Amino acid sequence: MTLQQRVRYLKASDGTRLAWAEAGSGPLVLKAANWLSHLEYERESPVWKHWLQFFSSRSRFVRYDERGCGMSDWQVGTLSMDQWTDDLESVIAAARPTEPVTLLGMSQGAAVCVNYAVRHPGQVGRMILYGGYAHGVFRRKPAPSESTHRAMIELARAACGQDNPTFRQVFTSRFIPGGSHEQLQWYNELCLRSTSGESAAKLFEVRAAVDVEHLLGQVRTPTLVLHARDDEVVPIAEGHLLASTIPGAEFVELDSRNHVLLEQEPAWTRFREAVSAFLNPGESALRGAFAALSPREREVLGLIADGLSNIEIAKRMQISEKTARNHASNLFDKLGVSSRAQAIVFARDHGFSA
């Protein structure tokens, strides 16, 4: 199903035109911009579609193309952490939240979210930081080869916006090394459609100088940090730094090499579970309790909820009474109840369905 969204435009603080989109309904989750995006082209993307569906199915999900990319102005204007944060500020103002927002910061967007949360602590309810970093490439220790990164900047200048898939494949293979042929082809096309070579090079260079480590200890927003263990774009050490320095932050390590998690990998399931638990701890705990039941235990719980005794359950399921009793005891432990009566109330109150 194609994502149904509404696209609008706004003028940033320096007059640059920014495109933003919203989809879904509910509490506002706002995604800060990250490297290469296109609001329309992503709607049926084999790389991004599952992200959009996940967040828009449970929230009013707002995202925007950063200056220099997608449907926003390709003339980048000023590029700096303060300007990127001003842009986020402008999108939040245009979205007109009625309560503190949840910020989603991926990759470079994590640093922008941190800066905004320190600027406006009362306006951010939660932060989710995935694949993020406090230090751009030139600020990391041990520092990668600057000459290598300079070469990547020049490659961005040559590859993005140019119809030469060989150059673009260098970026694609780093961002989604586990991608299928279709996913790799789509990402190659994104590099062609989303920006010019000159804008890509400028964005790539300014990102390398990002440093928000001094702000991390000032964050007062509940924060969830997630990072792929073998991320080939941003090392997991940067995720560890975010989680260990932001007071009270939770950390989830994901088993993946991909900088953008793909729908078919187990790490995406783990990501969804962790984010759901973070955003809706009570609801997620209940789903987790029921999910922990085996198929047999679910069947037994359904029969208990219908009022059947262990003897009646044994006959219905054609198992021994002892086995039925063991199933009941196991599911009581998993649900955290101590009697049949409590199990019946728990199942009925929380809409359990076998």
N, C-alpha and C positions, 0 to 999 in steps of 0.2 A: 504494500500500500504506500502510495506517495505521500510524504509529509504535507499536511495542509498548514500553511504559514501565511503570515501577513508581513510584507516588507515595507519599511518606511525609511525616510532619510532625515538626517539632522545635520546641522552645522556645528563642528567642533569649535573650541575656544579660539582657534586661529583662522576659522572660516573654512577649513577642509570639510568636504562633504563625506559623511559616513553613512553607510547602509546598515540597518539593523532589522532583525526579524524576530517574531514571536510565534510560538505554537503551543497548543495545549492550554490547560487551565489549572488553577490551584495556586499554592505558594510559589513566589517568584524565585526561580533559579536562573542566574545570569552568568553566562560563560564569557570570560575575558577572551579577547582575540589571541590567536596563536599563529604560527608560521603557515602561510598559504591557506587561504580559505575562499570559498565562493558560495554565498547563501543559496543561490538557486541550483548550482551544479551539484551541491552536496546532497540534495533532497533524495536522490535515488542512488547515492554512492554506495558501492560495495565495501568502502572503507569507513564511511561515516554514518551511513543510514541507521545502523543499530544504535549508535550513540544518540542520535536525534530522537528515535522512537522511544528509547528508554527514558530519557529525561522529559520529553513532552507528554508521555503517558501518565506522569505523576506530578506534573508541575506546569506552571506557566513558564515556558523555557524561552529565554531571550539570548540571542547571540548576535554578533556583528562582525563585519569584515573590517580589519584594521586598515588604517591609512596605507595606501600603496598596494592594496590587494582587493580582489573580487569585485564587488559592486560599489565599493568606496572609491574615492579619487585615487588614481594611480600616481599622481604627483604628491609625494609623501610629505612635503612641507617639513616642519620641525620633527626630528626624531630624538626622543629622550625618554627616560623613565617618567619624568614629570608630565610630558605631553601624552604619553600612553595612559597615564593615570587620569589626566584630564579627560581623555577620550572616554574612558570607562565611566567617569563621573557624568559625562554628557549623556551616555546611553542610559544609565540608571535614572537620571532625571527625566529623560524622555519616556521611560517605561512607567514612571509614576507609581512606585511601590507604595503600598498602604501599611507595610510592616517591614522590619529589617530583612534584607535580602540574603539569600544563600549565594555565595560566589563560587564559581567553578573555574579554577585556574589550571590550564594545561600547558606544560612546557614553559615558554617565556611568560605566558599569562599568569603563572603562579606568582612571579615577582611583582607584577602589576597589582594583583589582588592583595598581596601583603602590604604594598605601599598604600593602597586605598583603605584597607582595614585599619592601618595606623592613623591615617588622616581622619577617618570617620568611624571610630569604633562603635558608636551607637547605631550606625546604619547597616551593619553586617551581623546577621544572626549566626551564620555558619560559613566555613570555608572548606572546600574540597580541592586539594592540590594533587594533581596527577602528573607524573613525569616532569616535575618542576625543578627549578634551580634558583639558588640565591646568587650564584656566581656565573657570569658568562664565561665563555671559553678562556678569554684572556685574564680572568681573575681567579681561575681554579689552581689549586695546589695538590699535587704537582702540576704545573702548567703544561698543557699539550704544546706541541710545536707550533709557534706562531706562524712560521712560514707555511706549514701545512694548512692552517686555517685561512691564511691569506690566499692560498691557492684555491680553497673552497669558495671564497668570496668571488674570486675571478671566474670560477666555474659557474657560480650562480648568475653572474653577469652574462655569461655566454649561453647558459642552458635555459633559463626561465624566459618564457615569451618567444623562444625560438623553436622552430619545427625540426629539432634534432634530438630524437629519443635517446641516443647514446649518452649525451651529456646529462639529460634529465634522469636517466637510470641510476646515476651515482647517488642522487638524493633519495630516490625511491627505495633503493636497496638498503639504505641506512634506516629509513623511517619504518618500513614494513618488510624486514628481511624474510619473515615467514608468510608473506602474501602469496595468494594464488596468481596465476597469469592474469586473470581478469582484474584483480585488485591492483597489481603492479601497473597494468596498462592504464587503469583509471587514474592512479596517482601521477603517472607520467603526463597524462593529459591535463591534470590539475596544474602542474607546473607551467604548462603552455597557456592555459586560460586565465590563471589567477593574477598574474602580475607581469611587469616588464623586467628585463634583465637588470636594468639600472636600479629599479626600486628594490628588487630582490637582493642585490649586492649591498645596498645601503642598509636594509633591514638586517641582513646577516652580520654586517660589520658592527652596527650599534648594539645588537644583542650580545656580541662577544664581550662588551665592556660593562654589562649589567653587574651590579653588586648591591644587594639589599641585606647582606648579613647583619649589618648594624641595626636593622629594623625588626628582626625576628623576635627578639626578646620583648619588644613593645606590643606585640600582638596580644589582644585580650579576647579574641574571637575563638569559640570552639572550632578546632581544625582537625580534618582527617587528611593524612598524607598517604598517597599510594604511589608505588614505583615498581616498574618491571625490573627484575633482578639483573637481567643481561641487556638492558636498554642500550642500544648502540649509538644513540644520539646524546642522551644525558646520563652520565654515570650514576649508579644508585647511591654513591657517596653524597650526592647533592640532596637526594631524598632523605637520607639519614640526617644531614645537617638541618634541613627544614624541621623534621620531626623532633630532633633533640634540642633545638633552640627555641622553637615556638612553645610557650608554656602550655603544658597539658595536652599537646597534640597526640593523636593516635597515629600509628604507622601500620601499613599493610604492605607486605612484600608480595609481588605477583610473579608467577613463574612464566616469564615471557622474554623474548628478545625484541619485541616490537615496541616502538615508541608510541604508535597508535594501536591500541588493542583491537584485534580482529574478532569478528563475531564467532568464528568457529573454534577459538581456542579456550581452554578451561579458565585461563586468567580473566577472560571477560565475565564469566559466571561469577568468579570470586570478586571481581570489581563490583558487579551489580549487588551482590549480597552485602558487601561492606558498606556501600553507599546507602542502600536501603536501610540497613541497621543504624547508620549514622543519622539519616534524615528522619526516620520513624522508628526509634528504638523499641517501643512497645509493640507495634504492629509486626516488626521484623522478628522479634523474639517469638511471637506466637507462630508465625509462619515457620520459623526454624524448629520449634518444638514439634509441630505436626510433620514437617519434612523429615525429622529424625526417625519417625516410625517406619517400620518395614511394611510391605504390602499386607502381610498377615495381621500385623498389629493394627493397622488402619481398619481392616475388616472387623477385627474384634472390637475396636473402639466403637465402630458404627453399630454393632449389635448390642453392645453395652448401653449405648445411648438410646437404643430402641427398647431397653428394659429387659433383655434376655439374661438369664443366669448362666453360669459357667457350663452347667449340664446342657442347657438348651443351645448354647453356642457350640459346644462340642458336637452335638447331633447335627446342627445346621452345617457346620464346616467339615463334618466327617473326620474329626480328630478326637483324641482322647481328652477326658476331662482335665487330666494333669497338664496336657499341652495347652489347653485353653486357659487354664489357671496361670501357667507360666507366661503366656502372651500378655495376659491382663496385668500381671505383676511388672513385666518389663515396660509396658506402656505407661503404667502409673509412675514408674521411676523417671521416664523421659519427659512426662508432662509435669512432674513435680507435684503430684497429688497422692493422697494416701488411701483413698477408698473409691469404691464404685460410684457412690453418690457424688463425690467431688469430680470424678472423671466425667460423669454425665453433665453436671453443671458447666464444667469447663468447655466441653465439646459444644454444648448448645449455645452458651453465651458467646462463643467465638466463631460461630458459623461453620463448624467442622462438617466436611462432607467426605464420606468414604469414597 
